[in-house]
Structures are given as C-alpha cells and as structure tokens.
Amino acid sequence: MADILFVRKMPLRVFFFRRFSRVYPVLLLFVCINAAIFWSTPLTPGVVGVLSALSFTLNYLIIDSGSFIPVFDHIWSLCVESTAMSCLACWPACFVVPITGSLDF
C-alpha cells in the first residue's frame, strides 16, 4: 500500500476505488452465500451480523457484543483495514485544508 500511495503517488480516490472494487464483490458473495447456508442453524449470523459484515463494521459488533460470529470470524481484518484506510483518507484533510484551503489532494 505504501509503495502504491507514496512511491507511485497514486491519488487516494483511485486507490480506494480500486481496492473497494476488488474486495467488495467477493465479500458480498461470501456473506450472502454463508448467510443463506447457515441461516437456519445455530451458527446463523443474523441480520445484524450480515449488515455489519457488509458495512465493514463487524469488528465494532464483536467488541460491543464480546463474542465472535463464527461464520464471519475472519472478516474482522477487512474491517480493520477499512478503518485504517478511512483514517488515511482523512489524514490529508487535517493538514492540507488548513494550509491550502482546499481538499484537492
């Protein structure tokens, strides 16, 4: 990620679009298939689990509830990555706007 953003100087918008377009279709397929397979079993993720997995907020649900959703245990890493990328996207706004008066980075 650092090579793409800082060495090749890819714009953040392009980077985020490319990353999202690679990750989200597979995530959507994975979540829908697993939700359908496990819906009527004790491992059901429930509506909240499915929505939190699709919105990259599953890690917050895990922290709040204190338990994992077994079907989606490993999605937490994507959630952490999306949080880090959101912070990365906001970081220039903290410095660029006060200095240049513009969000065009």
C-alpha positions as CSV (number, residue, x, y, z in Angstrom):
1,M,0.0,0.0,0.0
2,A,2.8,2.4,0.9
3,D,4.5,1.7,-2.4
4,I,1.4,2.5,-4.4
5,L,0.4,5.6,-2.5
6,F,3.8,7.2,-1.7
7,V,6.3,5.9,-4.3
8,R,4.0,5.7,-7.4
9,K,1.9,8.6,-6.0
10,M,-1.5,7.1,-6.9
11,P,-4.3,9.5,-5.9
12,L,-6.3,8.3,-2.8
13,R,-9.6,8.3,-4.7
14,V,-8.2,6.0,-7.4
15,F,-6.6,3.7,-4.7
16,F,-9.8,3.5,-2.7
17,F,-11.9,2.8,-5.8
18,R,-9.6,0.1,-7.0
19,R,-9.3,-1.6,-3.6
20,F,-13.1,-1.4,-2.9
21,S,-13.9,-2.8,-6.4
22,R,-11.6,-5.8,-5.8
23,V,-12.7,-6.6,-2.3
24,Y,-16.4,-5.8,-2.1
25,P,-17.9,-8.1,-4.8
26,V,-16.2,-11.1,-3.3
27,L,-17.2,-10.1,0.2
28,L,-20.8,-9.6,-0.9
29,L,-20.8,-13.1,-2.5
30,F,-19.2,-14.7,0.5
31,V,-21.5,-13.1,3.1
32,C,-24.7,-13.9,1.1
33,I,-23.7,-17.5,0.5
34,N,-22.7,-18.1,4.1
35,A,-25.8,-16.3,5.4
36,A,-28.0,-18.5,3.2
37,I,-26.2,-21.7,4.2
38,F,-26.1,-21.1,7.9
39,W,-29.4,-19.1,8.3
40,S,-31.4,-21.9,10.0
41,T,-28.5,-23.3,12.0
42,P,-27.1,-22.4,15.4
43,L,-24.3,-20.6,13.5
44,T,-26.6,-18.1,11.9
45,P,-25.0,-14.7,11.7
46,G,-28.4,-12.9,11.9
47,V,-29.4,-9.7,10.1
48,V,-27.1,-7.5,12.3
49,G,-24.1,-9.8,11.6
50,V,-24.7,-9.7,7.9
51,L,-25.2,-5.9,7.8
52,S,-22.1,-5.4,9.9
53,A,-20.0,-7.7,7.7
54,L,-21.2,-5.8,4.6
55,S,-20.6,-2.4,6.1
56,F,-17.1,-3.3,7.4
57,T,-18.2,-2.7,11.0
58,L,-18.1,-6.3,12.2
59,N,-15.1,-5.6,14.4
60,Y,-17.2,-3.0,16.3
61,L,-20.0,-5.5,16.7
62,I,-17.5,-8.1,18.1
63,I,-16.2,-5.5,20.6
64,D,-19.7,-4.4,21.6
65,S,-21.2,-7.9,22.0
66,G,-18.0,-9.6,23.3
67,S,-18.4,-12.6,21.1
68,F,-17.5,-13.6,17.6
69,I,-19.9,-14.5,14.8
70,P,-18.3,-17.9,13.8
71,V,-19.3,-17.7,10.2
72,F,-17.6,-14.3,9.7
73,D,-14.7,-14.5,12.2
74,H,-12.0,-13.6,9.7
75,I,-13.8,-10.6,8.2
76,W,-12.6,-8.5,11.2
77,S,-9.3,-8.0,9.3
78,L,-11.1,-6.4,6.4
79,C,-12.9,-4.2,8.9
80,V,-9.7,-3.1,10.5
81,E,-8.2,-2.4,7.0
82,S,-11.2,-0.3,6.0
83,T,-10.9,1.7,9.3
84,A,-7.3,2.3,8.6
85,M,-8.0,3.4,5.1
86,S,-10.7,5.8,6.3
87,C,-8.2,7.3,8.7
88,L,-5.7,7.5,5.9
89,A,-8.2,9.3,3.7
90,C,-9.0,11.8,6.5
91,W,-5.4,12.4,7.4
92,P,-4.6,14.9,4.5
93,A,-7.7,16.9,5.3
94,C,-6.2,17.7,8.7
95,F,-3.1,19.3,7.1
96,V,-4.0,20.2,3.5
97,V,-7.1,22.2,4.2
98,P,-5.6,24.5,6.9
99,I,-2.5,25.1,4.7
100,T,-4.1,25.4,1.2
101,G,-7.7,25.9,1.9
102,S,-8.7,23.1,-0.4
103,L,-9.4,19.4,-0.2
104,D,-7.9,18.8,-3.7
105,F,-5.1,16.4,-2.8
